[in-house]
Amino acid sequence: MDAQFAVDLFRGMIWTGLLLVLPILIAGTVIGLLIGLFQALTQIQEQTIAIVLKIIVMVLVVVYTMPKMTDIMIERATDVFHTIPGVIPSDDAEPLWTGGT
């Protein structure tokens, strides 16, 4: 396993994580902006309205996107598991760590 492989693996994990949380973050941001605009226009300064509505919308987005998010996670895990045999050195290769100093 070389450094470039580790960097590519980490980059893939970061992009997968961003892809999974992006719909939730966008929904929370849009709802927060709309509620903030509504509260500014009507001069209602109740914080629980914004928090409760954001939570409800974000939970609905999670429920709606869960099948696709599960497919993405399964696909990513399968790709990682398929690369494991190529990373493990064979028996005749030089050991990566000898256990001593």
N, CA, C and O atoms as CSV, one atom per row, in Angstrom:
chain,resi,resn,atom,element,x,y,z
A,1,MET,N,N,0.856,-1.173,0.000
A,1,MET,CA,C,0.000,0.000,0.000
A,1,MET,C,C,0.897,1.229,0.000
A,1,MET,O,O,1.751,1.386,0.873
A,2,ASP,N,N,0.704,2.075,-0.958
A,2,ASP,CA,C,1.496,3.292,-1.031
A,2,ASP,C,C,0.679,4.489,-0.562
A,2,ASP,O,O,-0.514,4.382,-0.279
A,3,ALA,N,N,1.347,5.615,-0.489
A,3,ALA,CA,C,0.704,6.819,0.030
A,3,ALA,C,C,-0.416,7.296,-0.897
A,3,ALA,O,O,-1.445,7.776,-0.423
A,4,GLN,N,N,-0.225,7.168,-2.204
A,4,GLN,CA,C,-1.244,7.626,-3.144
A,4,GLN,C,C,-2.532,6.820,-3.006
A,4,GLN,O,O,-3.625,7.369,-3.136
A,5,PHE,N,N,-2.406,5.516,-2.742
A,5,PHE,CA,C,-3.588,4.691,-2.525
A,5,PHE,C,C,-4.355,5.156,-1.296
A,5,PHE,O,O,-5.582,5.251,-1.320
A,6,ALA,N,N,-3.623,5.447,-0.215
A,6,ALA,CA,C,-4.267,5.916,1.010
A,6,ALA,C,C,-4.949,7.264,0.787
A,6,ALA,O,O,-6.052,7.496,1.281
A,7,VAL,N,N,-4.298,8.139,0.050
A,7,VAL,CA,C,-4.890,9.448,-0.240
A,7,VAL,C,C,-6.151,9.287,-1.083
A,7,VAL,O,O,-7.163,9.936,-0.817
A,8,ASP,N,N,-6.095,8.429,-2.094
A,8,ASP,CA,C,-7.273,8.198,-2.934
A,8,ASP,C,C,-8.421,7.574,-2.139
A,8,ASP,O,O,-9.582,7.933,-2.332
A,9,LEU,N,N,-8.094,6.651,-1.258
A,9,LEU,CA,C,-9.113,6.015,-0.423
A,9,LEU,C,C,-9.768,7.039,0.507
A,9,LEU,O,O,-10.990,7.068,0.651
A,10,PHE,N,N,-8.945,7.871,1.131
A,10,PHE,CA,C,-9.473,8.904,2.035
A,10,PHE,C,C,-10.298,9.927,1.265
A,10,PHE,O,O,-11.351,10.357,1.736
A,11,ARG,N,N,-9.824,10.322,0.077
A,11,ARG,CA,C,-10.568,11.279,-0.742
A,11,ARG,C,C,-11.936,10.709,-1.129
A,11,ARG,O,O,-12.941,11.421,-1.108
A,12,GLY,N,N,-11.966,9.433,-1.478
A,12,GLY,CA,C,-13.236,8.796,-1.817
A,12,GLY,C,C,-14.188,8.760,-0.636
A,12,GLY,O,O,-15.391,8.966,-0.798
A,13,MET,N,N,-13.655,8.500,0.555
A,13,MET,CA,C,-14.509,8.487,1.746
A,13,MET,C,C,-15.070,9.873,2.039
A,13,MET,O,O,-16.238,10.005,2.405
A,14,ILE,N,N,-14.246,10.902,1.880
A,14,ILE,CA,C,-14.710,12.275,2.125
A,14,ILE,C,C,-15.805,12.642,1.124
A,14,ILE,O,O,-16.837,13.188,1.515
A,15,TRP,N,N,-15.592,12.349,-0.164
A,15,TRP,CA,C,-16.601,12.674,-1.168
A,15,TRP,C,C,-17.888,11.896,-0.946
A,15,TRP,O,O,-18.979,12.432,-1.142
A,16,THR,N,N,-17.772,10.644,-0.540
A,16,THR,CA,C,-18.969,9.854,-0.256
A,16,THR,C,C,-19.735,10.448,0.921
A,16,THR,O,O,-20.962,10.549,0.883
A,17,GLY,N,N,-19.016,10.836,1.957
A,17,GLY,CA,C,-19.669,11.463,3.113
A,17,GLY,C,C,-20.356,12.763,2.743
A,17,GLY,O,O,-21.475,13.027,3.183
A,18,LEU,N,N,-19.694,13.572,1.938
A,18,LEU,CA,C,-20.314,14.822,1.494
A,18,LEU,C,C,-21.546,14.560,0.635
A,18,LEU,O,O,-22.555,15.253,0.761
A,19,LEU,N,N,-21.462,13.567,-0.231
A,19,LEU,CA,C,-22.595,13.223,-1.071
A,19,LEU,C,C,-23.786,12.760,-0.239
A,19,LEU,O,O,-24.936,13.020,-0.595
A,20,LEU,N,N,-23.512,12.076,0.867
A,20,LEU,CA,C,-24.593,11.576,1.715
A,20,LEU,C,C,-25.264,12.679,2.527
A,20,LEU,O,O,-26.482,12.655,2.702
A,21,VAL,N,N,-24.500,13.637,3.021
A,21,VAL,CA,C,-25.093,14.663,3.888
A,21,VAL,C,C,-25.540,15.916,3.131
A,21,VAL,O,O,-26.231,16.764,3.696
A,22,LEU,N,N,-25.154,16.038,1.863
A,22,LEU,CA,C,-25.484,17.245,1.121
A,22,LEU,C,C,-26.985,17.515,1.016
A,22,LEU,O,O,-27.386,18.658,1.236
A,23,PRO,N,N,-27.842,16.543,0.694
A,23,PRO,CA,C,-29.274,16.854,0.631
A,23,PRO,C,C,-29.838,17.336,1.969
A,23,PRO,O,O,-30.697,18.218,2.001
A,24,ILE,N,N,-29.364,16.770,3.053
A,24,ILE,CA,C,-29.850,17.165,4.378
A,24,ILE,C,C,-29.406,18.593,4.698
A,24,ILE,O,O,-30.190,19.401,5.196
A,25,LEU,N,N,-28.140,18.892,4.405
A,25,LEU,CA,C,-27.637,20.240,4.671
A,25,LEU,C,C,-28.329,21.289,3.808
A,25,LEU,O,O,-28.645,22.379,4.285
A,26,ILE,N,N,-28.562,20.964,2.551
A,26,ILE,CA,C,-29.241,21.920,1.666
A,26,ILE,C,C,-30.668,22.169,2.147
A,26,ILE,O,O,-31.122,23.312,2.175
A,27,ALA,N,N,-31.371,21.112,2.524
A,27,ALA,CA,C,-32.747,21.278,3.017
A,27,ALA,C,C,-32.771,22.122,4.287
A,27,ALA,O,O,-33.610,23.012,4.423
A,28,GLY,N,N,-31.863,21.852,5.213
A,28,GLY,CA,C,-31.808,22.637,6.452
A,28,GLY,C,C,-31.471,24.093,6.202
A,28,GLY,O,O,-32.024,24.984,6.846
A,29,THR,N,N,-30.559,24.338,5.264
A,29,THR,CA,C,-30.177,25.713,4.949
A,29,THR,C,C,-31.316,26.473,4.284
A,29,THR,O,O,-31.596,27.617,4.642
A,30,VAL,N,N,-31.969,25.844,3.323
A,30,VAL,CA,C,-33.073,26.512,2.615
A,30,VAL,C,C,-34.229,26.797,3.567
A,30,VAL,O,O,-34.780,27.898,3.555
A,31,ILE,N,N,-34.602,25.825,4.388
A,31,ILE,CA,C,-35.692,26.037,5.341
A,31,ILE,C,C,-35.317,27.118,6.359
A,31,ILE,O,O,-36.141,27.964,6.707
A,32,GLY,N,N,-34.089,27.082,6.824
A,32,GLY,CA,C,-33.644,28.116,7.759
A,32,GLY,C,C,-33.698,29.499,7.151
A,32,GLY,O,O,-34.095,30.460,7.811
A,33,LEU,N,N,-33.298,29.605,5.885
A,33,LEU,CA,C,-33.351,30.898,5.201
A,33,LEU,C,C,-34.791,31.369,5.017
A,33,LEU,O,O,-35.096,32.539,5.247
A,34,LEU,N,N,-35.669,30.469,4.607
A,34,LEU,CA,C,-37.070,30.849,4.411
A,34,LEU,C,C,-37.749,31.226,5.729
A,34,LEU,O,O,-38.504,32.196,5.788
A,35,ILE,N,N,-37.480,30.464,6.774
A,35,ILE,CA,C,-38.078,30.782,8.080
A,35,ILE,C,C,-37.517,32.086,8.614
A,35,ILE,O,O,-38.246,32.890,9.195
A,36,GLY,N,N,-36.226,32.297,8.421
A,36,GLY,CA,C,-35.623,33.561,8.853
A,36,GLY,C,C,-36.208,34.750,8.119
A,36,GLY,O,O,-36.457,35.796,8.717
A,37,LEU,N,N,-36.430,34.590,6.813
A,37,LEU,CA,C,-37.053,35.657,6.035
A,37,LEU,C,C,-38.483,35.918,6.507
A,37,LEU,O,O,-38.890,37.068,6.670
A,38,PHE,N,N,-39.238,34.844,6.725
A,38,PHE,CA,C,-40.609,34.974,7.221
A,38,PHE,C,C,-40.637,35.659,8.587
A,38,PHE,O,O,-41.472,36.531,8.825
A,39,GLN,N,N,-39.731,35.271,9.483
A,39,GLN,CA,C,-39.700,35.884,10.810
A,39,GLN,C,C,-39.280,37.344,10.738
A,39,GLN,O,O,-39.764,38.168,11.514
A,40,ALA,N,N,-38.389,37.669,9.818
A,40,ALA,CA,C,-37.981,39.074,9.682
A,40,ALA,C,C,-39.123,39.930,9.127
A,40,ALA,O,O,-39.304,41.076,9.536
A,41,LEU,N,N,-39.878,39.371,8.206
A,41,LEU,CA,C,-40.991,40.123,7.615
A,41,LEU,C,C,-42.146,40.294,8.585
A,41,LEU,O,O,-42.806,41.333,8.584
A,42,THR,N,N,-42.396,39.297,9.404
A,42,THR,CA,C,-43.534,39.368,10.323
A,42,THR,C,C,-43.133,39.797,11.728
A,42,THR,O,O,-43.999,39.969,12.586
A,43,GLN,N,N,-41.874,39.968,11.974
A,43,GLN,CA,C,-41.311,40.353,13.276
A,43,GLN,C,C,-41.656,39.347,14.369
A,43,GLN,O,O,-41.791,39.718,15.535
A,44,ILE,N,N,-41.795,38.096,14.004
A,44,ILE,CA,C,-41.956,37.012,14.979
A,44,ILE,C,C,-40.558,36.492,15.295
A,44,ILE,O,O,-39.854,36.031,14.397
A,45,GLN,N,N,-40.157,36.559,16.536
A,45,GLN,CA,C,-38.813,36.146,16.919
A,45,GLN,C,C,-38.853,34.918,17.825
A,45,GLN,O,O,-38.222,34.907,18.882
A,46,GLU,N,N,-39.569,33.915,17.429
A,46,GLU,CA,C,-39.672,32.680,18.195
A,46,GLU,C,C,-38.689,31.660,17.616
A,46,GLU,O,O,-38.819,31.264,16.458
A,47,GLN,N,N,-37.710,31.235,18.414
A,47,GLN,CA,C,-36.668,30.338,17.921
A,47,GLN,C,C,-37.150,28.894,17.760
A,47,GLN,O,O,-36.630,28.161,16.919
A,48,THR,N,N,-38.128,28.486,18.552
A,48,THR,CA,C,-38.577,27.099,18.466
A,48,THR,C,C,-39.259,26.795,17.141
A,48,THR,O,O,-39.239,25.650,16.688
A,49,ILE,N,N,-39.860,27.790,16.515
A,49,ILE,CA,C,-40.481,27.584,15.203
A,49,ILE,C,C,-39.420,27.155,14.202
A,49,ILE,O,O,-39.601,26.176,13.478
A,50,ALA,N,N,-38.334,27.875,14.163
A,50,ALA,CA,C,-37.270,27.563,13.206
A,50,ALA,C,C,-36.652,26.198,13.485
A,50,ALA,O,O,-36.428,25.423,12.555
A,51,ILE,N,N,-36.380,25.899,14.723
A,51,ILE,CA,C,-35.721,24.638,15.066
A,51,ILE,C,C,-36.626,23.446,14.763
A,51,ILE,O,O,-36.181,22.461,14.174
A,52,VAL,N,N,-37.881,23.534,15.161
A,52,VAL,CA,C,-38.806,22.409,14.957
A,52,VAL,C,C,-39.037,22.168,13.468
A,52,VAL,O,O,-39.030,21.020,13.023
A,53,LEU,N,N,-39.239,23.223,12.698
A,53,LEU,CA,C,-39.456,23.053,11.263
A,53,LEU,C,C,-38.217,22.511,10.557
A,53,LEU,O,O,-38.333,21.680,9.658
A,54,LYS,N,N,-37.037,22.971,10.953
A,54,LYS,CA,C,-35.803,22.430,10.371
A,54,LYS,C,C,-35.663,20.949,10.673
A,54,LYS,O,O,-35.316,20.167,9.788
A,55,ILE,N,N,-35.927,20.557,11.901
A,55,ILE,CA,C,-35.814,19.144,12.271
A,55,ILE,C,C,-36.801,18.305,11.473
A,55,ILE,O,O,-36.446,17.241,10.966
A,56,ILE,N,N,-38.044,18.781,11.359
A,56,ILE,CA,C,-39.060,18.024,10.618
A,56,ILE,C,C,-38.656,17.866,9.155
A,56,ILE,O,O,-38.739,16.768,8.605
A,57,VAL,N,N,-38.222,18.942,8.527
A,57,VAL,CA,C,-37.843,18.885,7.115
A,57,VAL,C,C,-36.615,18.001,6.920
A,57,VAL,O,O,-36.560,17.227,5.964
A,58,MET,N,N,-35.637,18.101,7.804
A,58,MET,CA,C,-34.431,17.300,7.654
A,58,MET,C,C,-34.717,15.815,7.865
A,58,MET,O,O,-34.129,14.976,7.183
A,59,VAL,N,N,-35.602,15.479,8.789
A,59,VAL,CA,C,-35.989,14.076,8.984
A,59,VAL,C,C,-36.733,13.568,7.751
A,59,VAL,O,O,-36.510,12.435,7.324
A,60,LEU,N,N,-37.605,14.379,7.180
A,60,LEU,CA,C,-38.306,13.976,5.960
A,60,LEU,C,C,-37.340,13.755,4.798
A,60,LEU,O,O,-37.517,12.828,4.007
A,61,VAL,N,N,-36.327,14.601,4.697
A,61,VAL,CA,C,-35.319,14.422,3.641
A,61,VAL,C,C,-34.534,13.129,3.869
A,61,VAL,O,O,-34.246,12.405,2.916
A,62,VAL,N,N,-34.189,12.837,5.109
A,62,VAL,CA,C,-33.482,11.589,5.403
A,62,VAL,C,C,-34.339,10.392,5.039
A,62,VAL,O,O,-33.850,9.440,4.430
A,63,VAL,N,N,-35.608,10.428,5.404
A,63,VAL,CA,C,-36.502,9.316,5.092
A,63,VAL,C,C,-36.657,9.162,3.573
A,63,VAL,O,O,-36.672,8.042,3.061
A,64,TYR,N,N,-36.769,10.266,2.867
A,64,TYR,CA,C,-36.958,10.221,1.422
A,64,TYR,C,C,-35.706,9.732,0.694
A,64,TYR,O,O,-35.814,8.991,-0.283
A,65,THR,N,N,-34.520,10.137,1.155
A,65,THR,CA,C,-33.272,9.799,0.459
A,65,THR,C,C,-32.577,8.566,1.025
A,65,THR,O,O,-31.522,8.181,0.521
A,66,MET,N,N,-33.131,7.942,2.047
A,66,MET,CA,C,-32.467,6.795,2.672
A,66,MET,C,C,-32.187,5.644,1.701
A,66,MET,O,O,-31.095,5.080,1.762
A,67,PRO,N,N,-33.109,5.261,0.809
A,67,PRO,CA,C,-32.775,4.169,-0.108
A,67,PRO,C,C,-31.557,4.477,-0.988
A,67,PRO,O,O,-30.699,3.615,-1.177
A,68,LYS,N,N,-31.480,5.677,-1.516
A,68,LYS,CA,C,-30.336,6.047,-2.360
A,68,LYS,C,C,-29.062,6.146,-1.526
A,68,LYS,O,O,-27.994,5.737,-1.982
A,69,MET,N,N,-29.162,6.682,-0.314
A,69,MET,CA,C,-27.985,6.777,0.548
A,69,MET,C,C,-27.478,5.393,0.913
A,69,MET,O,O,-26.269,5.172,0.974
A,70,THR,N,N,-28.385,4.462,1.156
A,70,THR,CA,C,-27.986,3.092,1.464
A,70,THR,C,C,-27.288,2.451,0.273
A,70,THR,O,O,-26.281,1.764,0.439
A,71,ASP,N,N,-27.819,2.672,-0.930
A,71,ASP,CA,C,-27.170,2.146,-2.130
A,71,ASP,C,C,-25.760,2.702,-2.300
A,71,ASP,O,O,-24.840,1.966,-2.657
A,72,ILE,N,N,-25.589,3.985,-2.050
A,72,ILE,CA,C,-24.266,4.613,-2.177
A,72,ILE,C,C,-23.301,4.026,-1.150
A,72,ILE,O,O,-22.152,3.732,-1.481
A,73,MET,N,N,-23.753,3.852,0.089
A,73,MET,CA,C,-22.875,3.291,1.121
A,73,MET,C,C,-22.501,1.839,0.812
A,73,MET,O,O,-21.356,1.437,1.016
A,74,ILE,N,N,-23.452,1.064,0.326
A,74,ILE,CA,C,-23.162,-0.332,-0.017
A,74,ILE,C,C,-22.185,-0.401,-1.185
A,74,ILE,O,O,-21.259,-1.211,-1.176
A,75,GLU,N,N,-22.388,0.438,-2.178
A,75,GLU,CA,C,-21.476,0.461,-3.330
A,75,GLU,C,C,-20.061,0.851,-2.908
A,75,GLU,O,O,-19.091,0.241,-3.359
A,76,ARG,N,N,-19.939,1.852,-2.055
A,76,ARG,CA,C,-18.618,2.298,-1.596
A,76,ARG,C,C,-17.943,1.216,-0.759
A,76,ARG,O,O,-16.750,0.963,-0.931
A,77,ALA,N,N,-18.682,0.576,0.141
A,77,ALA,CA,C,-18.114,-0.481,0.965
A,77,ALA,C,C,-17.681,-1.668,0.105
A,77,ALA,O,O,-16.635,-2.268,0.354
A,78,THR,N,N,-18.477,-2.004,-0.897
A,78,THR,CA,C,-18.112,-3.099,-1.805
A,78,THR,C,C,-16.832,-2.773,-2.559
A,78,THR,O,O,-15.968,-3.636,-2.708
A,79,ASP,N,N,-16.698,-1.541,-3.035
A,79,ASP,CA,C,-15.474,-1.141,-3.724
A,79,ASP,C,C,-14.253,-1.250,-2.815
A,79,ASP,O,O,-13.198,-1.724,-3.237
A,80,VAL,N,N,-14.398,-0.813,-1.574
A,80,VAL,CA,C,-13.282,-0.878,-0.629
A,80,VAL,C,C,-12.927,-2.329,-0.324
A,80,VAL,O,O,-11.746,-2.675,-0.279
A,81,PHE,N,N,-13.928,-3.184,-0.114
A,81,PHE,CA,C,-13.655,-4.583,0.179
A,81,PHE,C,C,-13.020,-5.303,-1.001
A,81,PHE,O,O,-12.237,-6.232,-0.807
A,82,HIS,N,N,-13.347,-4.888,-2.219
A,82,HIS,CA,C,-12.748,-5.512,-3.390
A,82,HIS,C,C,-11.297,-5.093,-3.587
A,82,HIS,O,O,-10.539,-5.806,-4.245
A,83,THR,N,N,-10.896,-3.957,-3.033
A,83,THR,CA,C,-9.504,-3.524,-3.172
A,83,THR,C,C,-8.595,-4.120,-2.103
A,83,THR,O,O,-7.373,-4.027,-2.220
A,84,ILE,N,N,-9.162,-4.728,-1.066
A,84,ILE,CA,C,-8.344,-5.277,0.019
A,84,ILE,C,C,-7.369,-6.341,-0.465
A,84,ILE,O,O,-6.206,-6.292,-0.066
A,85,PRO,N,N,-7.766,-7.303,-1.301
A,85,PRO,CA,C,-6.782,-8.306,-1.734
A,85,PRO,C,C,-5.582,-7.706,-2.473
A,85,PRO,O,O,-4.483,-8.255,-2.390
A,86,GLY,N,N,-5.760,-6.625,-3.174
A,86,GLY,CA,C,-4.652,-5.982,-3.865
A,86,GLY,C,C,-3.729,-5.215,-2.940
A,86,GLY,O,O,-2.598,-4.904,-3.312
A,87,VAL,N,N,-4.188,-4.910,-1.755
A,87,VAL,CA,C,-3.391,-4.130,-0.804
A,87,VAL,C,C,-2.548,-5.038,0.085
A,87,VAL,O,O,-1.435,-4.676,0.467
A,88,ILE,N,N,-3.072,-6.214,0.415
A,88,ILE,CA,C,-2.372,-7.137,1.303
A,88,ILE,C,C,-1.187,-7.739,0.547
A,88,ILE,O,O,-1.363,-8.278,-0.545
A,89,PRO,N,N,0.024,-7.652,1.121
A,89,PRO,CA,C,1.183,-8.200,0.418
A,89,PRO,C,C,1.152,-9.730,0.413
A,89,PRO,O,O,0.587,-10.356,1.310
A,90,SER,N,N,1.760,-10.310,-0.599
A,90,SER,CA,C,1.819,-11.764,-0.686
A,90,SER,C,C,2.857,-12.311,0.291
A,90,SER,O,O,3.597,-11.541,0.904
A,91,ASP,N,N,2.916,-13.627,0.439
A,91,ASP,CA,C,3.820,-14.254,1.408
A,91,ASP,C,C,5.290,-14.058,1.056
A,91,ASP,O,O,6.128,-13.986,1.955
A,92,ASP,N,N,5.620,-13.971,-0.223
A,92,ASP,CA,C,7.021,-13.841,-0.608
A,92,ASP,C,C,7.496,-12.392,-0.648
A,92,ASP,O,O,8.670,-12.142,-0.922
A,93,ALA,N,N,6.629,-11.457,-0.388
A,93,ALA,CA,C,7.004,-10.043,-0.392
A,93,ALA,C,C,7.708,-9.681,0.913
A,93,ALA,O,O,7.567,-10.371,1.923
A,94,GLU,N,N,8.446,-8.619,0.875
A,94,GLU,CA,C,9.150,-8.138,2.067
A,94,GLU,C,C,8.126,-7.597,3.055
A,94,GLU,O,O,7.227,-6.857,2.655
A,95,PRO,N,N,8.237,-7.951,4.355
A,95,PRO,CA,C,7.255,-7.482,5.332
A,95,PRO,C,C,7.300,-5.966,5.467
A,95,PRO,O,O,8.354,-5.340,5.354
A,96,LEU,N,N,6.115,-5.394,5.714
A,96,LEU,CA,C,6.027,-3.951,5.886
A,96,LEU,C,C,6.600,-3.493,7.215
A,96,LEU,O,O,7.114,-2.380,7.323
A,97,TRP,N,N,6.514,-4.340,8.217
A,97,TRP,CA,C,6.995,-3.998,9.549
A,97,TRP,C,C,7.598,-5.247,10.165
A,97,TRP,O,O,6.977,-6.310,10.142
A,98,THR,N,N,8.790,-5.137,10.710
A,98,THR,CA,C,9.478,-6.307,11.241
A,98,THR,C,C,9.260,-6.474,12.729
A,98,THR,O,O,9.627,-7.512,13.280
A,99,GLY,N,N,8.681,-5.501,13.398
A,99,GLY,CA,C,8.387,-5.635,14.823
A,99,GLY,C,C,9.498,-5.116,15.710
A,99,GLY,O,O,9.311,-5.045,16.925
A,100,GLY,N,N,10.611,-4.761,15.181
A,100,GLY,CA,C,11.719,-4.256,15.989
A,100,GLY,C,C,12.020,-2.806,15.643
A,100,GLY,O,O,11.370,-2.197,14.794
A,101,THR,N,N,13.020,-2.278,16.322
A,101,THR,CA,C,13.407,-0.893,16.030
A,101,THR,C,C,14.661,-0.824,15.239
A,101,THR,O,O,15.124,0.268,14.909
